[in-house]
Amino acid sequence: MNHLVSALQDARAKGEAARITAQDLPRAVEEAYAAGLSQAPEVAAWKIGGANPWSRQVFANAEVFFGPLTQREVAVGTDVLSLAGLHAPLAEPELMLELGDDLEAELPFARMGLGFEIPASVLPDGAKSLLTGQMADRAGAGALWIGAVQPFDAARCGAAFVSHFRRNGAAAAEGGSGNIIGGPVGAAKEFLALARRYGMPLAQGQWIATGGLSPAVPAAPGDLLECRAMDMEVRLRLA
């Protein structure tokens, strides 16, 4: 396990694919999540994977999986987000939910926002489709950007909505809550149950990226990302 964690951390530091094979991955889900958490001792956010129909065709997962993000991997309300050091980054629009002070509440969220999740997996091709690989790789952790932050609105988040995602002024890709199995709030609640099952350190102020509203696209420095959903609109320049 130490070899795997070291290989993943070294690959992220160098911005390259990890020098591992599928045989290096844990067999047990518990071990895979422990490996992921060991790379983010202070968790600022959580990203959910496998919440979309297209993701489940790849991973054949029956429930979502997740990964922790560190504070340096999370940005709130900035004009620019750096991709420096990220390996083969992608970008997808997501609804973000922030945990409040009552983690036992049915909907324990204090704020919400619209933003972009930047997956940047360092798994080699032979391991990318394996669930324990995704868990150990922190669900392809890269970066998370959150904008349009406002108080959590259960009615708005629970209702079906459409999103429009645009990269560099191209035709907007239409997506929305229907692309997330159970919807964004449902995916977040499923994540919370799994996090408790596996002893994850949930805490007030942590953000949850609830899953892609539309499929991810390649991301590069200079790109302009725009998204509209739920009467929110955000723009982000990548650098």
C-alpha positions as CSV (number, residue, x, y, z in Angstrom):
1,M,0.0,0.0,0.0
2,N,2.8,2.4,0.8
3,H,4.3,1.8,-2.7
4,L,1.0,2.7,-4.3
5,V,0.5,5.9,-2.3
6,S,4.0,7.0,-2.9
7,A,3.6,6.3,-6.7
8,L,0.4,8.3,-6.9
9,Q,1.8,11.2,-4.9
10,D,5.0,11.2,-7.0
11,A,3.1,11.2,-10.2
12,R,0.9,14.2,-9.1
13,A,4.0,16.1,-8.1
14,K,5.5,15.5,-11.5
15,G,2.3,15.9,-13.5
16,E,2.6,12.5,-15.2
17,A,0.9,9.0,-15.1
18,A,1.8,6.9,-12.1
19,R,4.3,4.0,-12.7
20,I,1.9,1.3,-11.4
21,T,-0.1,-1.5,-12.9
22,A,-3.5,-2.9,-12.0
23,Q,-1.8,-5.5,-9.9
24,D,-0.6,-2.7,-7.5
25,L,-4.2,-1.7,-6.7
26,P,-6.0,-2.7,-3.5
27,R,-8.5,-5.5,-3.7
28,A,-10.7,-4.2,-0.9
29,V,-12.7,-1.0,-1.0
30,E,-11.7,-0.1,2.5
31,E,-8.0,-0.3,1.6
32,A,-8.5,1.8,-1.5
33,Y,-10.3,4.6,0.4
34,A,-7.7,4.5,3.1
35,A,-5.0,5.0,0.4
36,G,-6.9,8.0,-1.0
37,L,-7.4,9.6,2.4
38,S,-3.8,9.2,3.3
39,Q,-3.0,11.6,0.5
40,A,-5.3,14.3,1.8
41,P,-4.8,14.4,5.6
42,E,-6.7,17.7,5.8
43,V,-9.8,17.5,3.7
44,A,-11.3,20.7,2.2
45,A,-13.7,19.1,-0.2
46,W,-15.0,15.8,-1.6
47,K,-15.6,14.9,-5.2
48,I,-18.1,12.3,-6.3
49,G,-17.5,9.9,-9.1
50,G,-19.6,7.4,-10.9
51,A,-22.8,9.4,-10.6
52,N,-23.6,9.6,-14.3
53,P,-25.0,7.0,-16.7
54,W,-21.9,7.4,-18.9
55,S,-19.6,6.9,-15.9
56,R,-21.3,3.7,-14.9
57,Q,-20.9,2.3,-18.3
58,V,-17.1,2.6,-17.7
59,F,-16.9,1.6,-14.1
60,A,-19.9,-0.7,-13.7
61,N,-20.4,0.7,-10.2
62,A,-23.7,0.2,-8.3
63,E,-23.0,3.2,-6.0
64,V,-21.0,6.4,-6.3
65,F,-17.4,6.5,-5.2
66,F,-15.5,9.5,-3.9
67,G,-12.2,11.2,-3.2
68,P,-10.9,13.9,-0.8
69,L,-9.4,17.2,-2.0
70,T,-6.9,19.3,-0.1
71,Q,-7.2,23.0,0.5
72,R,-4.7,23.8,-2.2
73,E,-6.9,21.9,-4.7
74,V,-9.9,24.0,-4.0
75,A,-10.6,27.6,-5.0
76,V,-13.7,29.7,-4.3
77,G,-14.7,32.8,-6.3
78,T,-11.4,33.5,-8.0
79,D,-11.2,34.9,-11.5
80,V,-8.5,32.4,-12.7
81,L,-7.7,28.8,-11.9
82,S,-4.2,27.4,-12.6
83,L,-3.8,24.0,-14.2
84,A,-0.1,24.0,-13.5
85,G,1.2,20.5,-12.7
86,L,-2.1,18.7,-13.5
87,H,-1.9,15.6,-15.7
88,A,-4.3,15.5,-18.6
89,P,-6.9,17.7,-17.0
90,L,-10.6,17.8,-17.9
91,A,-13.4,20.1,-16.9
92,E,-17.0,19.6,-16.1
93,P,-19.7,21.8,-14.5
94,E,-21.1,20.7,-11.2
95,L,-23.4,21.9,-8.4
96,M,-21.4,22.2,-5.1
97,L,-22.9,21.8,-1.6
98,E,-21.1,22.9,1.6
99,L,-21.5,21.0,4.8
100,G,-23.0,23.0,7.7
101,D,-22.8,22.7,11.4
102,D,-25.4,20.0,11.9
103,L,-24.0,16.9,10.1
104,E,-26.8,14.7,11.4
105,A,-29.5,16.8,9.6
106,E,-31.3,15.2,6.7
107,L,-29.9,17.9,4.5
108,P,-26.8,19.1,6.3
109,F,-25.9,21.8,3.8
110,A,-25.2,25.5,4.6
111,R,-24.3,26.9,1.2
112,M,-24.4,26.0,-2.5
113,G,-22.5,27.1,-5.6
114,L,-22.0,26.4,-9.2
115,G,-18.6,25.7,-10.5
116,F,-16.2,23.4,-12.3
117,E,-14.5,20.2,-11.3
118,I,-11.2,19.5,-12.9
119,P,-10.4,15.8,-12.9
120,A,-6.8,15.0,-13.4
121,S,-6.2,11.3,-12.8
122,V,-2.7,10.0,-12.7
123,L,-3.8,6.3,-13.1
124,P,-2.3,4.6,-16.2
125,D,-4.7,3.5,-18.9
126,G,-4.7,-0.1,-17.6
127,A,-6.0,1.0,-14.2
128,K,-8.3,3.9,-15.0
129,S,-11.5,1.8,-15.3
130,L,-10.9,-0.1,-12.1
131,L,-13.0,1.1,-9.1
132,T,-10.4,0.5,-6.4
133,G,-7.9,2.5,-8.6
134,Q,-10.3,5.4,-8.8
135,M,-10.8,5.3,-5.0
136,A,-7.1,5.2,-4.3
137,D,-6.5,8.0,-6.8
138,R,-9.0,10.2,-5.0
139,A,-11.5,9.8,-7.9
140,G,-9.0,11.5,-10.2
141,A,-8.4,14.5,-8.0
142,G,-7.2,17.6,-9.7
143,A,-8.9,20.9,-8.8
144,L,-12.3,22.3,-7.8
145,W,-13.5,25.8,-8.4
146,I,-16.7,27.1,-6.9
147,G,-18.5,30.3,-7.8
148,A,-22.0,31.9,-7.3
149,V,-21.9,30.9,-3.6
150,Q,-25.2,31.5,-1.8
151,P,-27.3,30.0,1.0
152,F,-28.4,26.4,0.4
153,D,-31.9,26.3,-1.1
154,A,-33.4,22.8,-0.7
155,A,-36.4,23.5,-3.0
156,R,-34.2,24.8,-5.9
157,C,-31.6,22.0,-5.5
158,G,-34.3,19.3,-5.3
159,A,-36.1,20.4,-8.4
160,A,-35.1,19.3,-11.9
161,F,-33.0,21.9,-13.7
162,V,-31.2,22.4,-17.0
163,S,-27.6,23.5,-17.3
164,H,-25.7,25.0,-20.2
165,F,-21.9,24.6,-20.3
166,R,-19.7,26.4,-22.8
167,R,-15.9,26.2,-23.4
168,N,-14.2,29.0,-25.4
169,G,-17.4,30.3,-26.8
170,A,-18.4,27.1,-28.6
171,A,-22.0,26.0,-28.8
172,A,-23.3,25.3,-25.3
173,A,-23.7,21.7,-24.1
174,E,-27.0,21.2,-22.5
175,G,-27.1,19.1,-19.4
176,G,-28.7,19.2,-16.0
177,S,-29.8,17.5,-12.8
178,G,-31.2,14.6,-14.9
179,N,-27.6,13.5,-15.8
180,I,-26.9,12.7,-12.1
181,I,-28.5,9.5,-10.8
182,G,-30.7,10.6,-7.9
183,G,-30.0,14.3,-8.7
184,P,-27.3,16.3,-7.1
185,V,-28.8,16.2,-3.6
186,G,-29.4,12.5,-3.9
187,A,-25.8,11.9,-4.9
188,A,-24.6,14.0,-2.0
189,K,-26.7,12.1,0.4
190,E,-25.5,8.8,-1.0
191,F,-21.9,10.1,-0.6
192,L,-22.5,11.0,3.0
193,A,-23.8,7.6,3.9
194,L,-20.8,6.0,2.2
195,A,-18.4,8.4,3.9
196,R,-19.8,7.4,7.3
197,R,-19.6,3.7,6.4
198,Y,-15.9,4.0,5.7
199,G,-15.1,6.4,8.5
200,M,-14.3,9.5,6.5
201,P,-13.6,12.7,8.4
202,L,-16.7,14.8,7.5
203,A,-16.6,18.4,8.8
204,Q,-18.4,21.7,8.6
205,G,-17.1,23.8,5.8
206,Q,-16.2,21.0,3.5
207,W,-17.6,21.2,-0.1
208,I,-19.1,18.3,-2.0
209,A,-18.9,18.3,-5.8
210,T,-22.0,16.4,-6.6
211,G,-21.3,15.0,-10.1
212,G,-21.1,16.3,-13.7
213,L,-24.1,18.1,-15.1
214,S,-22.7,17.3,-18.5
215,P,-19.8,15.2,-19.7
216,A,-16.2,16.4,-19.1
217,V,-14.2,18.1,-21.8
218,P,-10.4,18.5,-22.2
219,A,-9.1,21.6,-20.4
220,A,-6.0,23.7,-21.2
221,P,-4.5,27.0,-20.0
222,G,-6.2,29.9,-21.7
223,D,-9.6,28.2,-21.8
224,L,-12.7,30.2,-20.8
225,L,-15.4,28.1,-19.1
226,E,-18.9,29.3,-18.6
227,C,-22.0,27.6,-17.1
228,R,-25.6,28.6,-16.4
229,A,-27.9,26.6,-14.2
230,M,-30.5,27.3,-11.4
231,D,-30.5,31.0,-12.1
232,M,-26.7,31.0,-11.4
233,E,-24.1,31.9,-14.0
234,V,-20.3,31.5,-13.6
235,R,-17.2,32.2,-15.8
236,L,-13.7,31.0,-15.2
237,R,-10.4,31.5,-17.0
238,L,-7.9,28.6,-16.8
239,A,-4.2,29.4,-16.7
